[in-house]
Amino acid sequence: MIPAAFDYAAPTSVDEAVRVFTEAGEEAKVLAGGQSLLPVLRMRLAAPEKVIDLNRVAEMRGVRDVGDALEIGAMTTHYEIQRNPLVQDHAQLLARATDTIADPQVRHRGTFGGSLAHADPAGDLLAPALAMDAEMVIAGSQGQRTVPATEFFTDFFTTDLYEGELLVRVRVPKYTGWQAHYEKFNRVAQAWSMVAVAATVRTEGGSITAARVGLTNMDTVPRRAHGVESALLGAPATPESIRSAAAHAAEGTNPPTDTNGDVEYRRHLARVLTGRAVSAAVTA
Ligand SMILES: Cc1cc2nc3c(=O)[nH]c(=O)nc-3n(C[C@H](O)[C@H](O)[C@H](O)COP(=O)(O)OP(=O)(O)OC[C@H]3O[C@@H](n4cnc5c(N)ncnc54)[C@H](O)[C@@H]3O)c2cc1C
């Protein structure tokens, strides 16, 4: 189907984009890679009066080293993230999760910020952002504010972004020397995650000295598997201790039931996939 008619604006700076977005109010939508927004417009599930295209806002693209963290522009594409040497060196978990998104066409258009702002619980970048303690830099008419990932995802397809606000960039602390793996379970290649597990660990002398584990699609928002992380801390990096820690993966989760599986099946998946993700991370 063809979307309903809309006005179009293509600002070239964050300030201009915020001004246009604020003036247009709730009748406007911003366009990033369009991989989620355009299907919604074409199916006429949304009919905004104005579409504000962010693709000419150069300051919202790219990856910068800011000392103890990387700052990743919201308009940086999945493809750029996969190939960026700073991400490979300091945020390996993000690169591994991005590798699993859809196909090359989607990864060339889809953006990091668009995925986070869209907040699909099955999206593959939310759990890594949470596990890595990422912070969202948001711009609005009152200036900029920073929101931790723990507070950014508030509900099913809902974030802490208010009307007229843009996600400008994401600050990801450096995980230099950490190993990582993203274990995704789907029915067919290139499909969305039924459940997935993001794991990044540090090992020393055969023991796990630090661990971060995030869960995809185990609730309306991404979840941290804190029980697993505590059980892994100081544990030997052996299959037995990893399996025993992974048994905590589903604690406190509230997964959906749908045509792909019910609550118990997803909890089982979370435990199995956590074991696989951590095992793969320690040998990565
Ligand atoms: C066939 C297909 C398969 C896919 N498979 C997967 C998959 O396996 N895993 C996965 O994680 N994703 C998958 N995706 C989604 C893909 O990752 C998209 O890139 C993502 O959902 C949205 O990013 P986008 O840049 O295209 O955003 P858009 O579609 O342009 O925007 C999405 C929403 O976010 C808002 N928005 C975008 N950017 C900003 C911003 N900077 N500030 C505020 N609001 C903003 C828009 O207004 C819109 O509401 C798939 C998409 C397709 C088409």
The ligand as an SDF file (V2000), in Angstrom:
LIG
                    3D

 53 58  0  0  0  0  0  0  0  0999 V2000
   12.7300   -7.5240    7.0440 C   0  0  0  0  0  0  0  0  0  0  0  0
   13.2380   -6.9230    8.3350 C   0  0  0  0  0  0  0  0  0  0  0  0
   13.8220   -7.7470    9.2680 C   0  0  0  0  0  0  0  0  0  0  0  0
   14.3090   -7.2220   10.4630 C   0  0  0  0  0  0  0  0  0  0  0  0
   14.9010   -8.0590   11.3700 N   0  0  0  0  0  0  0  0  0  0  0  0
   15.3990   -7.5580   12.5160 C   0  0  0  0  0  0  0  0  0  0  0  0
   16.0580   -8.4060   13.4510 C   0  0  0  0  0  0  0  0  0  0  0  0
   16.2240   -9.6020   13.2500 O   0  0  0  0  0  0  0  0  0  0  0  0
   16.5150   -7.8390   14.5980 N   0  0  0  0  0  0  0  0  0  0  0  0
   16.3900   -6.4980   14.8700 C   0  0  0  0  0  0  0  0  0  0  0  0
   16.8540   -6.0400   15.9170 O   0  0  0  0  0  0  0  0  0  0  0  0
   15.7950   -5.6750   13.9860 N   0  0  0  0  0  0  0  0  0  0  0  0
   15.3040   -6.1730   12.8250 C   0  0  0  0  0  0  0  0  0  0  0  0
   14.6940   -5.3170   11.9200 N   0  0  0  0  0  0  0  0  0  0  0  0
   14.5140   -3.8930   12.2720 C   0  0  0  0  0  0  0  0  0  0  0  0
   15.7490   -3.0590   11.9290 C   0  0  0  0  0  0  0  0  0  0  0  0
   16.7710   -3.3390   12.8640 O   0  0  0  0  0  0  0  0  0  0  0  0
   15.4200   -1.5650   11.9650 C   0  0  0  0  0  0  0  0  0  0  0  0
   16.6080   -0.9580   11.6350 O   0  0  0  0  0  0  0  0  0  0  0  0
   14.9300   -0.9860   13.2720 C   0  0  0  0  0  0  0  0  0  0  0  0
   13.7990   -1.5930   13.7950 O   0  0  0  0  0  0  0  0  0  0  0  0
   14.5120    0.4900   13.1290 C   0  0  0  0  0  0  0  0  0  0  0  0
   15.5780    1.2570   12.7420 O   0  0  0  0  0  0  0  0  0  0  0  0
   15.4230    2.3310   11.5940 P   0  0  0  0  0  0  0  0  0  0  0  0
   16.6820    3.1040   11.5640 O   0  0  0  0  0  0  0  0  0  0  0  0
   15.0140    1.6670   10.3290 O   0  0  0  0  0  0  0  0  0  0  0  0
   14.2580    3.2560   12.1770 O   0  0  0  0  0  0  0  0  0  0  0  0
   12.9120    3.8190   11.5230 P   0  0  0  0  0  0  0  0  0  0  0  0
   12.1140    2.7050   10.9540 O   0  0  0  0  0  0  0  0  0  0  0  0
   13.2010    4.9570   10.6290 O   0  0  0  0  0  0  0  0  0  0  0  0
   12.2090    4.3810   12.8500 O   0  0  0  0  0  0  0  0  0  0  0  0
   11.6650    3.5070   13.8200 C   0  0  0  0  0  0  0  0  0  0  0  0
   10.9450    4.3330   14.8960 C   0  0  0  0  0  0  0  0  0  0  0  0
   11.8770    5.0220   15.7130 O   0  0  0  0  0  0  0  0  0  0  0  0
   11.7020    6.4430   15.6140 C   0  0  0  0  0  0  0  0  0  0  0  0
   13.0550    7.0010   15.5450 N   0  0  0  0  0  0  0  0  0  0  0  0
   14.0220    6.6170   14.6820 C   0  0  0  0  0  0  0  0  0  0  0  0
   15.1590    7.2710   14.9580 N   0  0  0  0  0  0  0  0  0  0  0  0
   14.9110    8.0880   15.9980 C   0  0  0  0  0  0  0  0  0  0  0  0
   15.7100    8.9980   16.7360 C   0  0  0  0  0  0  0  0  0  0  0  0
   16.9970    9.2110   16.4560 N   0  0  0  0  0  0  0  0  0  0  0  0
   15.1260    9.6760   17.7570 N   0  0  0  0  0  0  0  0  0  0  0  0
   13.8190    9.4750   18.0730 C   0  0  0  0  0  0  0  0  0  0  0  0
   13.0180    8.6070   17.4130 N   0  0  0  0  0  0  0  0  0  0  0  0
   13.5670    7.9140   16.3830 C   0  0  0  0  0  0  0  0  0  0  0  0
   10.8810    6.6660   14.3450 C   0  0  0  0  0  0  0  0  0  0  0  0
   10.1040    7.8460   14.4200 O   0  0  0  0  0  0  0  0  0  0  0  0
   10.0170    5.4160   14.3270 C   0  0  0  0  0  0  0  0  0  0  0  0
    8.9270    5.5760   15.2020 O   0  0  0  0  0  0  0  0  0  0  0  0
   14.1920   -5.8200   10.7330 C   0  0  0  0  0  0  0  0  0  0  0  0
   13.5910   -4.9810    9.7660 C   0  0  0  0  0  0  0  0  0  0  0  0
   13.1140   -5.5220    8.5830 C   0  0  0  0  0  0  0  0  0  0  0  0
   12.5040   -4.6010    7.5660 C   0  0  0  0  0  0  0  0  0  0  0  0
  1  2  1  0
  2  3  1  0
  2 52  2  0
  3  4  2  0
  4  5  1  0
  4 50  1  0
  5  6  2  0
  6  7  1  0
  6 13  1  0
  7  8  2  0
  7  9  1  0
  9 10  1  0
 10 11  2  0
 10 12  1  0
 12 13  2  0
 13 14  1  0
 14 15  1  0
 14 50  1  0
 15 16  1  0
 16 17  1  0
 16 18  1  0
 18 19  1  0
 18 20  1  0
 20 21  1  0
 20 22  1  0
 22 23  1  0
 23 24  1  0
 24 25  2  0
 24 26  1  0
 24 27  1  0
 27 28  1  0
 28 29  2  0
 28 30  1  0
 28 31  1  0
 31 32  1  0
 32 33  1  0
 33 34  1  0
 33 48  1  0
 34 35  1  0
 35 36  1  0
 35 46  1  0
 36 37  1  0
 36 45  1  0
 37 38  2  0
 38 39  1  0
 39 40  1  0
 39 45  2  0
 40 41  1  0
 40 42  2  0
 42 43  1  0
 43 44  2  0
 44 45  1  0
 46 47  1  0
 46 48  1  0
 48 49  1  0
 50 51  2  0
 51 52  1  0
 52 53  1  0
M  END
$$$$
